[in-house]
Amino acid sequence: MHLSRWPTINTALLDEQLVADTRTLLRVVSLGRAARKQANLKVRQPLSAVWVRATPTELSGLQRFEDELRDELNIKQVRYFDASTDFVEYRCKPNLRLVGRKYGKQVPALTATLRDLEPEAARAVALAVETGKPITITVDGDALELLPDEVLVEATSPEGYAVAEAEGLLVALNTTVTPELRLEGVARELIRNVQDARKTAGLDISDRIAVYVTMDGQDGALLDDVLAAWGDYIQSETLANVLELTTAPSDAHNETVEMDEGTVQIGIVKA
């Protein structure tokens, strides 16, 4: 085999648009995860929505893979906006590496002018930068023209959102965890721990089980709500014939796990 010819590429089969769209999807997923980390929200905690700012070309690619984006970021809805949308606030400053020689002594005044732009004006500058258009700024009575790469734009997170941006893409996660979303997040975390307990107990992936759970502390009633809302889903995902909020029998494989909501005891018995 080591003497066989190296396979040749059939360029006719290459789908450049697919590659570009996938690359955009991966960049948005990476930004979304960065926003989650910034807000200290685990991926298993479902969120209601993500807002994405992208160019028209990138937007079509994201819409193509919207289901995958929802799954990867564990969010319910994907929404889109551009710099003209009154959603985030923008801060502008000159790219000193490029404008230093161009405007010399006017740079400090230019920096102050961009910094002090009113929200609408800053949004207009951000939109121009996003669409690759030059910007004219009046500084001490002089009209200065700035090219898009001569202006740096930063977006400020609105309250209740975590924002991450890079290379023109901006992702804003709605970080409000409603009671319903919290229950779903606990259910997903419980599923993960039950699956880990199955492995530790040496069970086969196809084995049916009975699951018994209890929770310490004043939040113990939380499991009542979780099982009421997500019990069927938990059983389906873990192959559990039985799912009960009670102490496990003596022959059960028992584990104690620390979850965000408290200490949970999990007992499993092969059915």
C-alpha positions in Angstrom: 0.0 0.0 0.0 2.8 2.4 0.7 3.8 2.2 -3.0 0.4 3.2 -4.2 -0.1 6.5 -5.9 -1.4 9.3 -3.7 -5.1 10.0 -4.5 -5.7 12.9 -6.8 -8.2 15.6 -6.0 -11.2 15.9 -8.3 -11.7 19.6 -8.1 -15.1 19.3 -9.9 -16.5 17.8 -6.6 -15.3 20.7 -4.4 -18.1 22.8 -3.0 -16.4 26.1 -2.1 -19.7 27.6 -0.8 -20.2 24.7 1.5 -16.7 25.1 2.9 -17.2 28.9 3.4 -20.6 28.4 5.0 -19.2 25.7 7.4 -16.3 28.0 8.3 -18.8 30.8 9.2 -20.8 28.3 11.3 -17.7 27.2 13.2 -16.7 30.8 13.9 -20.2 31.7 15.2 -20.2 28.6 17.4 -16.8 29.5 18.8 -18.0 33.1 19.6 -21.2 31.7 21.1 -19.2 29.4 23.4 -16.9 32.3 24.3 -20.0 34.4 25.3 -21.3 31.5 27.4 -17.9 31.3 29.2 -18.0 35.0 29.8 -21.5 34.7 31.4 -20.4 31.5 33.3 -23.2 29.5 31.6 -22.6 25.8 30.8 -23.4 24.5 27.4 -25.9 22.1 28.9 -28.0 25.0 30.1 -30.5 25.9 27.4 -30.9 29.6 26.5 -33.8 31.3 24.8 -32.0 33.1 21.9 -28.8 34.1 20.2 -28.5 37.2 18.1 -25.9 37.2 15.2 -24.5 40.1 13.2 -23.0 39.0 9.9 -22.5 40.1 6.4 -25.3 39.2 3.9 -23.0 36.4 2.5 -22.3 35.0 5.9 -26.0 35.3 6.8 -27.1 33.0 4.0 -24.6 30.4 5.2 -25.8 30.6 8.8 -29.4 30.2 7.7 -28.4 27.1 5.8 -27.0 25.6 9.0 -29.4 27.1 11.5 -30.4 23.8 13.0 -26.8 22.9 13.6 -26.2 26.3 15.2 -29.1 25.9 17.6 -27.8 22.4 18.6 -24.2 23.5 19.1 -25.1 26.5 21.2 -28.1 24.8 22.9 -30.4 27.7 22.2 -34.1 27.9 21.2 -34.0 30.6 18.6 -31.5 32.3 16.2 -32.1 35.9 15.3 -30.1 38.3 13.1 -29.3 42.0 13.1 -26.9 44.4 11.5 -25.1 47.5 12.8 -28.1 49.7 12.0 -30.2 47.8 14.6 -30.7 49.5 18.0 -29.6 46.4 19.9 -26.0 47.1 21.0 -24.0 50.2 21.6 -20.8 50.9 19.9 -17.5 52.6 20.9 -15.3 53.8 18.1 -11.6 54.7 18.1 -9.0 55.2 15.4 -6.6 52.5 14.3 -3.5 54.4 15.4 -1.2 52.2 13.4 -2.9 53.4 10.2 -3.9 57.0 11.0 -0.9 58.2 12.9 1.1 59.3 9.9 -2.0 60.3 8.0 -3.3 62.8 10.4 -0.4 63.4 12.8 -1.1 66.1 15.4 -4.9 65.8 14.7 -4.9 62.2 16.1 -5.7 63.1 19.7 -8.6 65.3 18.7 -9.8 62.5 16.3 -9.6 60.0 19.1 -11.7 62.2 21.3 -14.2 62.9 18.6 -14.8 59.2 17.9 -14.9 58.3 21.6 -17.6 61.0 22.2 -19.9 60.1 19.3 -23.6 60.0 20.2 -25.1 56.5 20.1 -26.8 57.0 16.7 -23.6 58.5 15.2 -21.5 55.6 16.6 -24.0 53.2 15.1 -23.7 54.9 11.7 -19.9 54.6 11.9 -20.2 50.9 12.8 -22.5 50.3 9.9 -20.1 52.0 7.5 -17.2 49.9 8.7 -19.3 46.8 8.5 -20.2 47.5 4.8 -16.7 48.7 3.8 -17.5 52.3 3.3 -15.4 55.4 4.2 -16.4 57.6 7.1 -16.1 61.4 7.2 -15.6 62.8 10.7 -15.4 66.5 11.5 -12.5 67.3 13.9 -11.9 70.9 14.9 -13.8 72.1 11.9 -11.9 69.9 9.4 -13.6 67.0 7.6 -11.4 64.0 7.9 -12.0 60.9 5.8 -11.3 57.5 7.4 -11.3 54.2 5.5 -13.1 51.3 7.1 -9.8 49.6 8.3 -8.8 52.9 9.9 -11.6 52.7 12.5 -11.9 50.2 15.3 -15.4 49.4 16.6 -16.3 47.7 19.8 -19.7 46.6 20.8 -21.1 46.9 24.3 -23.3 44.2 25.7 -26.8 45.2 26.5 -28.1 44.2 29.9 -29.1 40.5 30.0 -26.8 39.6 27.1 -23.2 38.3 26.7 -21.5 39.5 23.6 -18.5 38.2 21.7 -17.2 39.4 18.4 -14.3 38.9 16.0 -13.5 39.6 12.3 -16.8 41.4 11.7 -19.0 38.7 13.3 -20.9 39.5 16.5 -22.8 37.0 18.7 -25.1 38.1 21.6 -26.5 35.4 23.8 -29.6 36.1 25.9 -28.3 35.1 29.3 -31.7 35.2 31.2 -32.4 31.7 32.5 -36.1 31.4 33.1 -37.6 28.9 35.5 -38.5 26.7 32.6 -35.0 26.8 31.1 -33.5 26.1 34.5 -35.5 22.9 34.8 -34.4 21.8 31.4 -30.8 22.6 32.3 -31.0 20.5 35.5 -32.6 17.6 33.5 -29.7 17.6 31.0 -27.1 17.7 33.8 -28.9 14.9 35.5 -28.9 12.8 32.3 -25.1 13.3 32.0 -24.5 12.2 35.5 -26.8 9.1 35.2 -24.9 8.2 32.0 -21.6 8.5 33.8 -22.9 6.3 36.6 -24.0 3.7 34.1 -20.4 3.5 32.8 -18.9 3.3 36.3 -21.3 0.5 37.1 -20.1 -1.4 34.1 -23.5 -1.6 32.3 -23.8 -2.2 28.6 -25.0 0.7 26.5 -28.3 -1.2 25.8 -29.1 -2.2 29.4 -32.4 -1.0 30.8 -32.1 0.5 34.3 -34.1 1.8 37.3 -32.9 5.2 38.5 -33.4 6.7 42.0 -32.4 10.2 42.8 -32.5 12.4 45.9 -31.1 15.9 46.6 -29.8 17.5 49.7 -30.7 20.9 51.1 -33.6 23.2 50.7 -33.6 22.8 46.9 -34.5 19.2 47.1 -38.0 20.1 45.9 -36.4 21.2 42.6 -36.1 17.6 41.5 -39.9 17.2 41.9 -40.4 19.9 39.3 -37.6 18.5 37.1 -39.1 15.0 37.0 -42.6 16.4 36.5 -41.5 18.4 33.5 -38.7 16.2 32.0 -39.2 12.8 33.5 -40.2 11.1 30.3 -37.2 12.7 28.4 -34.8 11.6 31.2 -36.0 8.1 31.0 -35.8 8.0 27.2 -32.2 9.3 27.2 -31.0 7.0 30.0 -33.0 3.9 29.1 -34.7 3.9 32.5 -37.8 1.9 33.0 -38.1 3.4 36.4 -37.3 7.0 37.6 -38.2 7.8 41.2 -37.4 10.5 43.6 -36.5 8.3 46.5 -33.5 6.6 48.2 -32.1 3.8 46.1 -32.4 0.2 47.3 -29.4 -1.5 49.0 -28.3 -3.4 45.8 -28.1 -0.2 43.7 -24.9 1.3 42.4 -24.8 4.7 44.2 -22.9 7.9 43.3 -22.9 11.3 44.9 -22.5 14.2 42.4 -22.1 17.9 42.9 -24.4 19.9 40.6 -24.9 23.7 40.4 -28.1 23.3 42.3 -26.7 21.1 45.1 -25.6 17.6 46.0 -27.5 14.8 44.3 -27.5 11.1 45.1 -28.0 8.8 42.1 -28.7 5.1 42.4 -29.0 2.8 39.5 -30.1 -0.8 39.2 -30.1 -3.0 36.1 -33.7 -3.7 35.2 
